[in-house]
Amino acid sequence: MKTQNALNHLKNDAKYKQGRYALLLIAIFSIVNLFSVVLTETYYLFSSYITQFLAILGYTLYVETGAIVWVIVFGLLGLISVVPYLVCYFLSKKKVGWMIASLVLFSLDSLIFCVLELPYFDVSMLLDVVIRVWALVSLALGVKYGVALKDAPESEEPTLLNTDETAEAADDGQDELSFVERRITLTRAKSFVGCAIALSCIVDGKVVETIKNGETKTIRINGKACEFVVMSPNGDASEIMQIPAGYESRAYTVRCKTGMTSFRVILEETKEA
C-alpha cells in the first residue's frame, strides 16, 4: 500500500507535467502565429484564438492601408495576450492554482472563438474545433492531476544501502538486515518501442535511478523487504515487484510494449548472472 500510494503520487506528477507541457505548447504556438499569419498567411492550431485574431486583424489593416505600423501594434498586443499563459506556466510548477487559472483563461478564449467563428462554421473548421477541445481536455486533466498531487501523501525513505548508516547500525547492534548489501540488477531490452524515453526505477516509492534503451543498471539495497517498480515518464508503470527480506540479490528485465491505445511497461524477474 505504501508503494502504491507513492506510485500514485508519481503518476499524478507525470500527468500534471503533461498538462503543463500542453500549456507551454499553447503559448509557443500562439507566439509563432504572430509571425506565420503575416509571413505565410497560415496559422498553427493548439493556440490562443485571441492572439491569432489580433495577428490577422493587424495583417488585414496592413494589406488595406499599406501601413506596417498596424502589424507592429497588433503584434505587440498579441504578445501581451500570450503573457498570462507564460505566467501561468512558470508559476504552476509549484502552485496548481495557476494551472486552474490557465484553464479558465483558455476557456474564455474558446468562448470568444465560439461566438465569433461558429456562426460561420463549415467543414474546414472541424479540425480547429477538435484541436481546441483537445487543448481544453489537456488543461483540465492537468488541473485534475495537480489537485490530486497536492493531496497525495509523502513516501518514506527507500531501503537503499547507505554505508554510513549501516556502519552506525552495526555499532548500535541493530537488525543485521539493515547493513546487508545486495543488488537489484535491471536490464532494459533493446527495442524500437519507447526507445527515446528513459524509464524511472523506483524503490519503495522513491525514484532512485533511470534506465535508457539497451542499458543495464545496478541498484544497491539492504536486506530489508522492499518493493520495486519501473515507470515511464507519462505515468505508465509495471507490476510492483515484492522483494522479500533476505540476502539474495535480484535481477529483472524490463521492456516496453505498445498497443492501439496503450503503452505498457513489462517487468520480469530473471536469474542473476
Backbone as a ProteinNet text record, in pm:
[ID]
protein_1_A
[PRIMARY]
MKTQNALNHLKNDAKYKQGRYALLLIAIFSIVNLFSVVLTETYYLFSSYITQFLAILGYTLYVETGAIVWVIVFGLLGLISVVPYLVCYFLSKKKVGWMIASLVLFSLDSLIFCVLELPYFDVSMLLDVVIRVWALVSLALGVKYGVALKDAPESEEPTLLNTDETAEAADDGQDELSFVERRITLTRAKSFVGCAIALSCIVDGKVVETIKNGETKTIRINGKACEFVVMSPNGDASEIMQIPAGYESRAYTVRCKTGMTSFRVILEETKEA
[TERTIARY]
83.3	0	87.3	198.4	286.4	343.2	391.3	446.6	338.5	220.5	111.1	71.4	66.9	34.7	141.6	267.9	377.7	377.6	343	336	225.4	113.2	4.6	50.4	129.7	184.5	272.5	358.3	447.5	369.2	265.5	181.5	110.5	56.8	-9.5	87.2	210.3	312.4	342	353.4	380.7	266.5	142.7	26.3	14.8	49.6	44.4	146.8	263.5	365.5	318.9	242.5	187.6	89.2	10.1	-80.6	-5.7	103.5	185.9	254.1	290.5	351.3	251	125.1	20	4.3	10.7	1.6	117.7	237.5	354.1	338.1	284.2	262.6	164.3	60.7	-36.5	33.8	120.6	193	288.6	360.1	458.2	388.7	284.7	215.6	145.7	101.2	39	139.5	261	366.6	405.6	417.8	452.8	349.1	221.3	114.9	128.1	184.8	203.4	292.3	382.6	473.4	420.3	365.8	321.5	202.2	112.5	-2.6	43.4	143.1	192.5	282.2	370.3	471.3	422	336.7	293.6	142.4	68.7	-78.2	-134.9	-66.8	-113.8	-105.9	-171.9	-165.2	-161.1	-108.1	-97.6	-212.3	-260.6	-365.8	-304.5	-387.3	-342.2	-283.2	-355.5	-305.8	-420.3	-384.7	-482.7	-553.6	-686.6	-763.7	-749.3	-747.4	-736.3	-606	-495.7	-366.2	-371	-429.8	-443.7	-530.4	-638.6	-730.2	-658.8	-579.3	-506.1	-405.3	-338.9	-241.8	-311.3	-425	-499.9	-552.2	-601.6	-653.4	-543.5	-426.2	-314.5	-270.4	-265.7	-224.6	-328.6	-457.4	-563.7	-557	-536.2	-524.4	-400.2	-294	-171	-196.5	-267.2	-297.8	-385.6	-481.7	-575.6	-514.4	-422.1	-367.2	-221.8	-151.6	-10.3	78	20.4	96.3	143.8	273.1	329.4	307.1	273.6	253.5	142.3	42.5	-66.2	-16.1	74.1	132.6	209.6	283.4	363.9	274.3	174.5	86.1	9.7	-52.3	-131.2	-41.9	79	174.6	212.3	233.8	264.8	145.3	25.3	-94.9	-107.3	-71.9	-74.6	23.7	143.2	242.6	192.2	129	73.1	-33	-110.1	-215.8	-160	-33.2	29.9	93.1	126	194.9	123.8	-10.6	-76.6	-53.7	-47.2	-21.2	119.2	214.9	352.6	364.7	296.5	298	238.5	125.1	60	150.2	221.1	309.6	421	490.5	605.9	562.1	454.3	410.9	336.4	283.7	213.3	307.6	437.4	533.7	519.6	481.7	469.1	327.7	243.6	107	5.8	-76.8	-176.3	-282.1	-295.3	-391.6	-366.5	-240.6	-208.1	-248.2	-250.4	-298.3	-449.8	-518.6	-662.9	-687.6	-603.2	-616.5	-598.9	-504.5	-482.1	-602.5	-667.3	-787	-900.3	-916.7	-1019.6	-988.6	-861.2	-818.9	-845.7	-808.7	-827.6	-975.3	-1052	-1196.6	-1263	-1222.2	-1273.9	-1233.3	-1110.1	-1060.3	-1144.9	-1180.3	-1262.3	-1405.2	-1455.1	-1588.7	-1593.3	-1488.1	-1479.3	-1470.9	-1395.6	-1385.7	-1523.5	-1600.7	-1734.8	-1827	-1820.5	-1908.3	-1874.8	-1745.6	-1704.9	-1694.7	-1667.2	-1639.1	-1749.4	-1810.2	-1906.7	-2029.3	-2073.7	-2185.3	-2152.9	-2022.9	-1980.7	-1915.3	-1954.4	-1890.4	-1908.3	-1798.5	-1804.7	-1708.3	-1703.3	-1622.9	-1475.3	-1426.5	-1284.5	-1245	-1344.6	-1316.3	-1322.2	-1355.2	-1372.6	-1245.3	-1132.1	-1004.8	-974.3	-1006.5	-987.6	-1064.1	-1188.3	-1272.7	-1217.8	-1179.2	-1127.5	-1000.3	-907.8	-781.8	-807	-902.2	-934.2	-991.4	-1078.6	-1132.9	-1021	-930.4	-815.6	-732.6	-708.5	-630.5	-702.7	-833.6	-911.6	-905.3	-919	-912.3	-774	-669.7	-532	-512	-562.8	-552	-636.9	-757.8	-846.2	-784.7	-720.9	-653.8	-535.2	-467.7	-357.7	-406.6	-522	-582	-619.9	-682.7	-726.3	-608.8	-502	-388.1	-307.2	-309.8	-240.9	-305.6	-439.1	-512	-486.1	-487.4	-460.1	-317.9	-225.7	-85.2	-68.1	-141	-129.9	-177.4	-275.7	-334.3	-266	-171.4	-108.2	-9.5	1.5	94.4	237.8	329.3	471.8	514.4	602.5	651.8	771.5	795.1	908.7	1036.4	1148.6	1276.3	1287.2	1344.2	1357.6	1467.1	1465.5	1563.3	1689.7	1749.5	1874.9	1989.7	2097.3	2213.7	2292.2	2316.9	2396.4	2508	2632	2744.8	2758.6	2734.5	2745.4	2639.4	2515.1	2405.8	2422.7	2468.4	2484.3	2595.7	2698.4	2805.4	2753.8	2671.1	2612.3	2519	2444.2	2353.2	2429.8	2542.2	2623	2676.9	2723.8	2776.5	2668.3	2544.9	2435.7	2369.6	2415.9	2359.1	2218.7	2185.8	2051.8	2035.3	1917.6	1883.9	1990.7	2047.4	2157.7	2116.3	1987.9	1943.3	1960.5	1968.3	1983.1	2121.2	2220.5	2352.8	2399.1	2301.7	2330.6	2338.7	2435.7	2448.1	2401.9	2304.3	2259.8	2220.9	2188.1	2170.4	2040.3	1988.1	1884.3	1950.7	1964.4	2023.3	1910.8	1901.2	1792.2	1849.4	1799.9	1840.7	1720.2	1737.8	1629.1	1651.3	1555.6	1564.9	1568.7	1658.5	1669.8	1551.7	1481.6	1359.6	1331.9	1262.6	1223.3	1112.1	1026.8	914.6	967.3	937.3	979.2	1128.3	1199.1	1345.4	1397.1	1317.8	1364.6	1342	1269.7	1237.2	1317.8	1347.7	1415.6	1310.1	1321.9	1229.4	1284.1	1195	1235.5	1232.2	1338.5	1346.3	1308.4	1209.1	1150.4	1159.9	1220.5	1230.8	1153.5	1054.8	972.1	916.5	873.9	807.8	898.3	1029.7	1123.3	1199.2	1210.4	1288.9	1437.1	1507.3	1647.2	1741.5	1686.3	1770.9	1683.6	1745.4	1676.2	1752.6	1680.6	1744	1698.3	1793.8	1765.3	1760	1720.3	1706	1837.5	1832.9	1950.1	2047.9	2021.6	2113.7	2090.8	2193	2182.1	2225.1	2144.4	2174.9	2170.9	2253.8	2258.6	2220.3	2125.8	2079	2113.6	2180	2222.2	2115.1	2071.3	1971.7	2022.3	1958.1	1995.9	1910.1	1914.6	1847.7	1701.5	1648.7	1508.7	1415.6	1293.4	1194.5	1166.7	1148.2	1118	1033.7	989.6	908.6	975.3	973.2	1044	948.8	952.4	865	936.3	900.1	957.7	844.1	867.1	760.5	810.8	723.7	756.3	727.1	778.8	755.2	608.6	523.8	382.3	298.1	364.1	292.7	254.9	285.4	256.6	361.3	315.5	407.2	394.2	499.9	499.9	429	420.3	371.4	470.4	420.6	508.1	569	701.7	772	800.2	754	778.6	911.1	1008.8	1138.3	1143.4	1141.7	1137.6	1268.8	1262.4	1384.1	1476	1604.4	1699.3	1834.4	1908.1	2045.9	2063.8	1962.5	1975.7	1950.6	2034.2	2013.2	1904.9	1857.6	1753.3	1794.4	1747.2	1773.6	1642.3	1622.8	1499.1	1530.2	1436.9	1440.5	1314.9	1332.1	1217	1208.8	1088.2	1066.4	936.8	927	808.8	728	599	509.6	396.8	359.6	253.8	141.8	19.5	-96.2	-164.5	-288.2	-361.5	-381	-410.2	-438.4	-361	-264.4	-196.6	-46.1	23.8	168.6	195.2	263	283.3	431.4	460.7	595.1	590.8	665.4	661.8	792	780.7	896	891.8	1001.3	1006.9	1134.6	1121.3	1238	1316.4	1448.8	1537.1	1641.2	1715.8	1822.7	1940.3	1994.9	2108.1	2230.6	2302.4	2422.5	2534.2
-120.6	0	126.3	121	236.6	271.2	168	191.6	232.8	174.2	208.9	355.1	403.3	544.1	635.1	595.1	674.5	669.6	552.8	537.8	625.4	630.7	718.8	864.3	899.1	1034.9	1065.1	968.7	987	992.8	910.1	911.9	1046.8	1096.6	1226.9	1336.8	1325.9	1424.2	1420.3	1298.8	1284.1	1340.5	1311.5	1362	1513.7	1565.9	1710.7	1780.6	1720.4	1777.4	1777.9	1675.6	1672.8	1789.2	1819.1	1932.6	2063.5	2077.9	2199.1	2207.7	2093.3	2090.6	2138.6	2096.8	2142.8	2294.1	2347.4	2492.5	2564.8	2507	2566.9	2566	2457.1	2449.8	2556.6	2579.9	2684.7	2820.3	2848.7	2975.5	2983.6	2875.9	2876.2	2892.8	2812.5	2821.5	2956.4	3014.8	3146.7	3250.9	3244.9	3338.2	3314.7	3187.7	3155.2	3210.7	3206.2	3255.7	3403.9	3480.3	3623.8	3648.7	3554.9	3568	3494.2	3373	3292.5	3354.7	3420.3	3484.5	3593	3670.5	3781.1	3732	3637.2	3595.3	3489.1	3399.5	3288.4	3277.8	3365.2	3364	3228.8	3166.6	3040.7	3054.6	2962.2	2965.2	2822.1	2810.8	2681.8	2663.8	2541.1	2510.1	2491.4	2456	2439	2570.7	2679	2811.7	2901.4	3021.1	3119.3	3181.8	3180.7	3241.6	3393.2	3454	3599.8	3647.3	3575.1	3611.6	3600.2	3492	3469.5	3578.7	3613.4	3716.5	3851.2	3886.8	4013	4014.9	3900.9	3893.1	3909.9	3844.4	3854.3	3996.9	4059.1	4195.7	4293	4279.6	4366.7	4348.6	4222.7	4195.6	4248	4232.8	4281.4	4433.3	4504.7	4651.3	4693.9	4614.3	4644.1	4630	4521.7	4499.7	4611	4656.5	4759.4	4898.5	4928.1	5064.7	5074.5	4960.5	4964	5013.6	5039.7	5090.5	4974.3	4953.5	4842.8	4859.5	4982.6	5009.8	4922.9	4886.7	4802.7	4664.1	4610.2	4479.3	4486.6	4597.3	4612.1	4629.2	4717.3	4744.7	4619.9	4554	4435.8	4315.6	4318.7	4214.3	4227.2	4351.7	4375.1	4338.6	4373.7	4335.9	4183.4	4117.2	3971.4	3912.3	3970.4	3923.9	3942.3	4055	4081	3976.8	3934.6	3835.9	3698.4	3674.1	3544.5	3544.2	3662.6	3673.9	3597.4	3609.4	3534.6	3383.5	3328.4	3185	3149.2	3234.4	3209.5	3221.8	3322.6	3339	3215.5	3169.9	3050.7	2928.7	2917.2	2801.2	2800	2909.2	2913	2900.6	2967.9	2965.3	2836.6	2766.5	2640.9	2528.3	2550.4	2447.9	2413.9	2514.7	2492.7	2513	2579.6	2608.1	2564.5	2466.7	2416.7	2522.4	2621	2727.8	2800.4	2809.7	2876.1	2789.6	2658.7	2570.1	2588.2	2606.3	2633.8	2766.6	2865	2995.8	2983.1	2898.3	2879.8	2813.8	2721.2	2656.1	2757.8	2844.6	2949.2	3043.3	3079.8	3172.2	3112.9	2986.9	2925.5	2895.1	2872.4	2852.5	2981.2	3095.5	3223.9	3249.1	3212.6	3224.7	3139.4	3018.9	2928.1	2980.2	3045.1	3104.7	3213.8	3296.1	3400.9	3337.4	3229.3	3155.8	3108.8	3052.9	3003.2	3115.3	3228.7	3341.7	3399.9	3412.1	3478.9	3386.8	3258.5	3169.2	3067	3012.1	2904	2945.8	3072.5	3111.6	3093.1	3089.6	3072.7	2936	2840.3	2708.5	2637.2	2577.9	2486.8	2371.5	2276.8	2155.6	2187.2	2292.9	2328.3	2368.3	2403.7	2445	2328.5	2209.1	2095.1	2063.7	2068.6	2038.8	2142.7	2269.4	2375.1	2343.3	2298.6	2267.3	2147.2	2043.8	1921	1950.4	2024.5	2057.2	2145.1	2236.5	2324.4	2242.9	2147.7	2060	1977.5	1929.9	1852.3	1935.9	2062.3	2150.4	2173.2	2194.1	2213.8	2089.7	1972.2	1847.4	1830.1	1864.6	1852.6	1940.9	2063.5	2154.7	2106.4	2056.5	2006.7	1887	1797.9	1683	1729.1	1833.8	1889.4	1939.2	2006.6	2054.1	1935.6	1835.4	1717.3	1650.8	1624.9	1554.9	1646.3	1776	1869.4	1874.5	1874.1	1872.9	1741.8	1630.7	1500.4	1494.2	1556.7	1558.8	1633.5	1742.7	1823.8	1747.4	1659.4	1585.3	1451.4	1411.2	1279.7	1279.8	1168.3	1159.6	1144.8	1190.1	1172.8	1030.8	976	839.8	842.7	728.2	716.2	690.6	698.3	675.6	529.9	503.9	367.2	291.8	159.4	76.9	60.9	173.4	168.9	146.3	90.6	66.4	195.5	236	353.4	310	322.1	268.2	336.3	465.5	535.4	487.3	475.7	432.8	288.6	204.4	63.2	43.5	127.3	118.3	156.3	261	301	193.3	130.9	24.4	-92.4	-123.2	-234.2	-201.5	-76.8	-35.3	-38.3	-4.4	0.7	-135.1	-234.4	-368	-378.8	-299.8	-304.1	-426.6	-440.6	-551.9	-569.7	-689.3	-713.1	-692.8	-707.8	-690.8	-547.2	-453	-313.5	-285	-372.6	-349.5	-465.6	-546.6	-645.7	-573.3	-609.6	-548.6	-647.3	-607.8	-686.3	-591	-647.3	-563.8	-596.8	-494.5	-512.8	-481.9	-581.5	-562.3	-556.1	-443.6	-422.7	-405.7	-486.2	-477.9	-437.5	-335.6	-292.3	-349.8	-428.4	-490.1	-382.4	-398.1	-300.9	-316.8	-205.8	-212.9	-77.2	-79.2	46	115.3	35.2	89.7	163.7	289.6	369.2	392.8	379.1	387.1	525.3	628	764.7	809.2	730	773.2	695.6	760	694.5	651.5	530.7	479.3	506.5	530.6	555.1	426.1	401.6	285.3	331.7	266.9	314.4	207	241	150.9	213.1	139.5	187.6	327.4	350.6	475.7	591.6	570.1	677.2	645.3	745	727.5	729	619	608.5	597.6	574.3	557.2	570.5	598.9	596.8	503.1	444.3	349.3	377	382.3	408.8	278.7	290.2	174.7	97.6	-32.9	-118.6	-114.7	-33.8	-21.4	-128.5	-145.6	-227.5	-142.3	-138.7	-59.3	-147.4	-111.9	-183.7	-89.7	-133	-54.3	-130.8	-64.7	-130.6	-109.7	-219.2	-213.6	-294.4	-274.5	-355.3	-481.1	-552.2	-680.5	-675.5	-557.5	-547.6	-564.7	-603.3	-619.4	-484.4	-485.4	-361.9	-393	-287.9	-302.2	-227.4	-289.4	-234.2	-225.3	-110.7	-89.5	2.3	-7.8	76	153.6	283.7	369	455.1	479.2	565	710.6	807.9	948.9	991.2	917.8	956.2	887	814.4	756	610.7	547	404.4	323.7	234.2	162.3	11.6	-57.5	-202.9	-257.3	-387.2	-452.2	-427	-409.8	-388.1	-521.9	-528.5	-649.2	-644.8	-746.4	-756.1	-829.6	-759.4	-821.8	-852.8	-980.4	-1016.1	-986.7	-980	-961.4	-1082	-1058.3	-1168.2	-1119.5	-1214	-1185.6	-1195.6	-1242.2	-1264.8	-1137.7	-1121.5	-1011.9	-1052.5	-956	-981.2	-923.8	-989.1	-940.8	-936.9	-829.8	-812.1	-763.8	-792.6	-738.5	-654.6	-538	-450.7	-423.5	-422.1	-390.9	-310.9	-239.7	-158.3	-221.9	-211.9	-267.5	-168.2	-153.1	-58.5	-127.4	-79.8	-131	-18.2	-38.5	63.7	190.5	173.7	290.6	288	197.6	184.8	170.2	204.9	187	110.8	-2	-87.3	-102.4	-105.1	-132.9	-270.6	-364.6	-503	-536.1	-574.7	-607.4	-756.1	-828.4	-972.1	-1006.7	-1095.8	-1140.5	-1242.8	-1231	-1325	-1376.6	-1475.3	-1527.3	-1431.1	-1405.3	-1311.7	-1376.7	-1299.7	-1352.2	-1369.5
0	0	0	76.9	85.6	-51.5	-123.8	-256.4	-354.7	-342.6	-433.6	-417.6	-293.1	-269.7	-329.7	-310	-364	-516.3	-571.4	-716.1	-774.7	-706.3	-749	-748.9	-647.7	-638.9	-760.4	-796.7	-910.9	-1042.2	-1052.8	-1172.8	-1186.8	-1074.8	-1077.4	-1118.7	-1069.9	-1104.3	-1253.9	-1310.2	-1453.9	-1537	-1497.6	-1571.3	-1558.7	-1441	-1421.5	-1510.9	-1524.5	-1611.9	-1757.6	-1796.6	-1931.7	-1953.2	-1849.7	-1857.9	-1871.7	-1796.4	-1805.8	-1942.8	-1997.9	-2130.8	-2235.6	-2221	-2312	-2303	-2181.1	-2160	-2228.7	-2218.5	-2283.3	-2435.2	-2489.7	-2634.5	-2681.6	-2602.2	-2637.2	-2648.1	-2551.6	-2552.5	-2672.1	-2698.5	-2808	-2943.3	-2968.8	-3097.7	-3114.7	-3003.8	-3012	-3058.9	-3005.3	-3046.1	-3191.6	-3229.9	-3368.8	-3465.4	-3426.2	-3513.5	-3543.9	-3451.1	-3474.7	-3596.3	-3622	-3736.3	-3859.1	-3836.4	-3951.1	-4024.2	-3949.5	-4013	-4109.8	-4068.7	-4150.5	-4263.8	-4232.7	-4330.3	-4427.9	-4382.2	-4468.3	-4483.7	-4414.1	-4417	-4371.8	-4279.6	-4219.5	-4067.8	-3997.3	-3851.6	-3797	-3675.4	-3609.4	-3510.7	-3501.2	-3405.7	-3266.6	-3168.8	-3030	-2979	-3004.7	-2969.3	-2925.8	-2879	-2834.8	-2954.8	-2951.2	-3060.4	-3058.9	-2940.5	-2930.6	-2994.2	-2965.4	-3023.2	-3175	-3223.1	-3366.9	-3430.6	-3363	-3414.1	-3425.7	-3326	-3329.2	-3443.6	-3465.8	-3575.5	-3710.4	-3727	-3852.7	-3873.6	-3766.3	-3776	-3816.1	-3754.9	-3789	-3932.9	-3977	-4115.5	-4215.1	-4182.5	-4270.2	-4286.5	-4176	-4182.7	-4260.9	-4248.6	-4325.5	-4475.3	-4513.7	-4655.8	-4709.9	-4629.5	-4675.6	-4681.7	-4587.7	-4579.4	-4625.3	-4622.1	-4657.6	-4545.5	-4427.4	-4313	-4224.9	-4218.8	-4142.1	-3992.4	-3951.1	-3809.6	-3750.6	-3833	-3783.5	-3745.5	-3823.3	-3791	-3660	-3641.6	-3520	-3397.2	-3407.7	-3294.4	-3251.6	-3348.2	-3313.2	-3279.9	-3332.8	-3293.8	-3146.9	-3100.7	-2959.7	-2870.6	-2915.4	-2840.2	-2832.8	-2942.7	-2944.2	-2845.8	-2838.2	-2740.5	-2598.2	-2572.8	-2439.9	-2405	-2505.8	-2479.5	-2444.8	-2480.7	-2450.4	-2311.3	-2261.3	-2132.1	-2019.2	-2005.4	-1897.2	-1904.2	-2025.6	-2040.8	-1992.7	-2025.7	-1981.9	-1829.7	-1773.6	-1627.6	-1560.4	-1612.4	-1555.7	-1567	-1679.2	-1697.8	-1593.9	-1578.9	-1487.4	-1341	-1303.4	-1163.7	-1127.3	-1228	-1199.8	-1159.7	-1172.3	-1131.8	-984.1	-903.5	-759.6	-707.8	-783.7	-738.8	-844	-810	-905.5	-936.3	-849.7	-873.4	-1005.1	-1045.4	-1171.6	-1291.2	-1270	-1375.5	-1392.7	-1280	-1285.1	-1357.2	-1329.2	-1394.2	-1545.4	-1588.3	-1732.4	-1798.5	-1726.6	-1780.7	-1797	-1698.7	-1706.7	-1822.4	-1835.2	-1940.9	-2079	-2099	-2230.2	-2256.4	-2150.6	-2165.9	-2215.5	-2160.6	-2207.2	-2352.6	-2384	-2520.6	-2615.7	-2569.4	-2650.4	-2665.5	-2561.1	-2568.5	-2675.5	-2678	-2780.8	-2919.4	-2930.2	-3056.5	-3102.7	-3009	-3042.5	-3088.6	-3018.3	-3051.3	-3188.2	-3220.7	-3344.1	-3464.9	-3440.9	-3553.1	-3582	-3478.4	-3501.9	-3584.3	-3576.9	-3665.3	-3813.2	-3846.2	-3985.8	-4006	-3924.1	-3924.8	-4058.5	-4106	-4219.3	-4192.9	-4284.1	-4262.2	-4242.3	-4306.3	-4295.1	-4153.1	-4069.9	-3932.1	-3834	-3882.6	-3793.4	-3716.3	-3784.2	-3717.2	-3610.2	-3637.2	-3537.1	-3408.5	-3425.3	-3309.5	-3233.8	-3307.2	-3243.8	-3164.1	-3223.9	-3155.6	-3034.5	-3045.1	-2931.7	-2815.5	-2846.3	-2742.1	-2679.5	-2763.1	-2714.4	-2617.3	-2652.9	-2565.8	-2433	-2439.3	-2316.5	-2226.7	-2287.2	-2210.1	-2147.9	-2222.4	-2170.7	-2047.6	-2053.4	-1939.3	-1822.3	-1853	-1746.7	-1675.6	-1751.4	-1690	-1605.5	-1652.2	-1573.3	-1438.4	-1439.2	-1314	-1224.7	-1283.9	-1208.8	-1137.1	-1211.8	-1151.6	-1060.3	-1087.3	-999	-862.2	-858.4	-731.5	-657.4	-732.3	-670.6	-617.6	-688.2	-646.7	-515.6	-501.9	-380.2	-257.5	-276.2	-164.7	-137.8	-224.9	-209.8	-93.5	-18.3	94.7	48.2	130.4	101.7	136.1	52.7	78.1	172.4	236.6	327.8	248.2	318.1	252.3	209	88.6	41.5	116	103.5	174.3	91.2	54	-19	78.2	26.8	111.6	127.2	249.2	278.9	373.1	328.1	405.3	540.9	550.1	677.7	775.1	725.2	811.3	855.3	764.2	800.1	901.7	891.5	990.7	1128.6	1133.5	1261.2	1313.5	1222.1	1262.7	1322.9	1262.9	1314.1	1452.4	1471	1601.2	1708	1670.1	1766.6	1787.4	1714.5	1729.7	1675.1	1574	1517.7	1428	1372.4	1284.3	1177.7	1168.3	1075.3	930.1	898.6	760.9	711.3	804	763.6	706.9	732.2	674.2	586.1	541	437.8	302.8	220.2	87.9	-19.3	-96.3	-211.1	-323	-439.4	-558.1	-630.4	-696.9	-798	-931.6	-1016.9	-1149.2	-1251.2	-1318.8	-1414.3	-1554.5	-1646.5	-1787.3	-1871.1	-1950.6	-2038.7	-2178.2	-2222.7	-2354.8	-2462.7	-2557.4	-2664.8	-2759	-2782.4	-2863.2	-2924.4	-3038.3	-3103.3	-3025.4	-2960.1	-2883.6	-2760.6	-2750.9	-2635.6	-2627.6	-2739.5	-2735.7	-2695.6	-2718.4	-2691.3	-2547.6	-2468.1	-2332	-2229.4	-2118.7	-2006.5	-1904.3	-1854.8	-1754.2	-1614.6	-1520.5	-1381.4	-1301.6	-1225.4	-1136.9	-996.3	-937.6	-812.7	-705.4	-591.7	-477.3	-361.1	-311.1	-200.3	-226.1	-351	-384	-416.6	-418.8	-449.8	-578.2	-666.8	-788.4	-751	-779.5	-739.6	-858.8	-978.9	-1096.6	-1221	-1333.1	-1461.9	-1554.7	-1648.7	-1739.4	-1881.9	-1974.5	-2114.6	-2193.6	-2317.6	-2405.8	-2417.4	-2387	-2400	-2283.9	-2181.4	-2068.2	-1962.5	-1877.8	-1757.3	-1638.5	-1535.9	-1417.5	-1293.3	-1193.7	-1067.2	-953.3	-872.3	-757.9	-631.1	-539.8	-415.4	-308.3	-249	-142.2	-23.3	92.8	208.6	212.9	324.3	331.4	370.2	395.7	436.4	316.8	344.1	238	172.9	42.7	-28.3	-151.7	-218.4	-338	-452.7	-569.8	-685.7	-804.1	-873.3	-988.3	-1086.8	-1213.8	-1319.5	-1385.6	-1410.7	-1462.4	-1577.9	-1675.5	-1788.6	-1752.1	-1829.9	-1798.5	-1798.7	-1872.2	-1877	-1771.4	-1677.4	-1564.2	-1578.2	-1692	-1707.6	-1631.2	-1545.4	-1456.9	-1474.4	-1439	-1441.9	-1318.1	-1310.9	-1189.4	-1076	-954.5	-839.1	-796.2	-795	-753.8	-603.9	-532.9	-389.8	-367.3	-309.5	-280.9	-132	-95.7	45.8	117.5	248.7	328.2	308.4	313.4	297.1	249.2	190.5	149.7	-1.7	-71.6	-214.5	-295.2	-398.9	-492.6	-592.7	-669.1	-767.2	-903	-1009.9	-1145.6	-1222.5	-1299	-1373.9	-1515.6	-1604.1	-1740.6	-1759.9	-1816.6	-1842	-1991.9	-2042.8	-2183.3	-2197.7	-2308.1	-2335.4	-2447.2	-2434.3	-2534.9	-2558	-2682.5	-2714.4	-2791.3	-2768	-2839.2	-2913.7	-2951.3	-3025.7	-2943.2	-2814.1	-2729.3	-2597.9	-2583.8	-2454.6	-2471.5	-2364.7	-2356.2	-2227.3	-2237.1	-2120.1	-2089	-1958.7	-1910.8	-1844.3	-1898.5	-1850.8	-1778.7	-1653.8	-1570.2	-1536.1	-1565.6	-1541.8	-1466.8	-1370.5	-1295	-1374.4	-1370.2	-1438.2	-1339.8	-1383.7	-1298.9	-1303.5	-1186.3	-1179.7	-1239.4	-1321.5	-1385.9	-1286.4
[MASK]
+++++++++++++++++++++++++++++++++++++++++++++++++++++++++++++++++++++++++++++++++++++++++++++++++++++++++++++++++++++++++++++++++++++++++++++++++++++++++++++++++++++++++++++++++++++++++++++++++++++++++++++++++++++++++++++++++++++++++++++++++++++++++++++++++++++++++++++++++

